[in-house]
């Protein structure tokens, strides 16, 4: 166990940018600023307002409750990340790879997840995706049990074979999303925009096919 943790630490050291500095920038409102009010980011810093765009960090282990709010993780490789209860509020994870990650209880409130890949049995149980922007995201085969999507935008997202057990999708925009094979039997879909969303005979919905079609969903194989 000690060897694996040491290897993980060395991997982090060699994959983060060479100038990893906490310059004191913290999320203030919707922007990262320092004590003087100047806007900026902390280069290579694995924390609040860290600039980690394009970082290669597969298999990293974060302490539960780590704060990455306001961080820039655009196109970062975070596959198999161990990050339960991490705070990604207002973070930018556009086109990042989170395949196979353990994210249970993490918060993504108002984060940017456009084009993210978080399928292949990624654990997002009890996560908070309230108000995120996640068009074209890939959550195929992800566990999304008891996850909140209220007011989120997942246009064209892929949720094939995903598990939405008791998830809250109320007032979310899931237009043109792919729910083929997904289990939404106990999900709350009140006022969710499902126009153009795909479902098939393996999809479990909390209403019948006629209601699905009335809501604008498309039945396909």
N, C-alpha and C positions, 0 to 999 in steps of 0.2 A: 504493500500500500504506500509506504513512504517513497519507494522508487517511482511509482506511478505519479505521485504528486510532484516529485522533483522533476520528472520528465515534462510534466504539464507546465511547471514553472519555467523551465528552460525554453520550451516551445513558445510560450508567451513572450519571453524576452527576445527571441530571435525573429518573431513574426510581427511584433508591433513596430511602428516606425522608430528609427534610431533615436529621434529626439522626442522621447515620451515625457511630457511635462504637464504638471497641473499648474496652469497659469492663473488660477483663481476665477475662471469664468464659471458662472452658475446661472441656472435658468431663472430669469426674472420675467414673470408674465409669459410671453411667447418668444422671448429672445434670450440668448446667452450673453451676459454682461459681467464685467468685473466690478470691483468696489468703486471704481471711478466712473462707471456707467458706460465704458467703451464696449462695443460688441466684439465678440471673438469666440474662439474655441480652444480647447486644451489638446495640443497635438499628441496623438498616441496614448492619451490618458484613458484607461479603462474605468471611466466613471462619468459623473455628470458633465454634460457639454464636451465630452471627449470627441476628438476628430479621428475617426477610425475607418474612413472611407477606403474601400478596397483591401482592408486588412484580411489576412489569412489566419483564422483562429479556430480551426475545427477542433472539437473535442475539449474545449476549455471548460473549467469548473469555476463557477462564480459562487460566492457566499450568498445564501438566501437573503433577499432584501437588498441586493446590490442596486445602486442608483445609476442608471444610464439615461436618465431623462434629459432630453435635449441633445443627445449624442447623435453624431452623423456616422451611420453604419452603412451608407450606400454601397451596394455591391459587395459587402463584406461576406466572407465565407465563414459562417458560424454553425456549420453542420455539426450535429451531435453535441450542441452546447448544453451544459448542465446549469440551468439558470432559473430555478424556482423562485417565485415571488420577486422577480426583478422588476424594477420600475423603468419602463420604456416610454413614459409620458412625453409626447411631443418629439420623440426621436424620429430620425429619418432612416428607415430600413429598406428603402426602395431597391428592388432587385437583389436583396440579400438572400443568402442560402441558409435556411434554418432546418433543413431536412433532418429528421430524427432527433430533434432537440427536446429537452425536458423543460417546459416553460410553465408548469402548473402554478396557477395563482398569480401570474405576472400581469402587470398593468401596461396597456398600450394606449391609454386614453389620448385621442387626437393625434396619434402617431401616423407617419406616412409609410404605408406598406405596399405601395404600388409595385406589382410584378414580383412580390416576394415568393420564395419557394419554401413552404413549410408543411409539406405533405409527408409521405412515406412514414406513417405512424408517429408523427410529431405529437407530443403531448401538450395540448393547450387547454387542458381542463381547468375550469374556474378562472380563466383569463378574462380580462376586461378590454374589449375592443370597442368601447364606446367612442363614437365619432371618428373612428379611423378612416383613412382613405386607402383602400386596398383593391383598386381596379386591377383585373387580370392576375390576381394573386392565385397561387396554387396551394390548396389545402387538401389535396387528394389523400384519402386514407388517414387523415388527422383525427385525433380525439379532441372533440370540442364540447365535451360534456359540461353542462352548467356554465357555459361561457356566455358573456354578455356582448351582444352586437348592436345594442340599441342606438339608433341614429347613425350607424356606420354605413359606409359606401363600399360595396363589394361587386361593382358592375363587372360582369364577365368573368368572375372568379370561378375557380374549379374546386368543387367539393365532392368529387366522386368517391363513394364508399366512406365518407366521413361520418362520424358519430356525433349527433347534436342532442344527446339525451338531456332533457330539461334546459336546453339553451334558450336564451332570450334574444330573439331576432326582431323584436318590435320596432317599428318605424325605420328599419334598415332598408337600404337600396341593394337588392340582389338581382336586379334586372340582368337578363342574359347569362346568369350564372348556371353552372352545371351541377345539378344535384343527383345525377344518375347513380343509383345504388346507395345513396345516403340515407341515414336513419334520422328522420325528423319527427318521429311518432309522438314524442312528448315535448317537442319544441313549441315555443310561443311565437307564432307568426302574425300576431295582430298588427295590422297596418303595414306589414312588410311589402315592399315593391317586388313582385315576382314575375313581372312581365317579361316574356321571352326566356324565362328560366327553364332548363331542360330537366325532365324526370323520366323514369322508365318503370317497368313493372317491378323492379327491385327496390325502388325508392319507397320509403315508408313516410307518409305524410299524415298530419293530424286531421285531414279531411279527405273526402273521396275524390276520384278523378274528375268528376263533373265540377266540383268546386275549384280544383286546380286549374282547369281550363278556363273557368269563369274569371279567375285571377290573372289569366294571361300566360300561364305556364304551357309548355310544349311537351307533349308526350312523344318520346322517340326511343329507339333501341340503343 
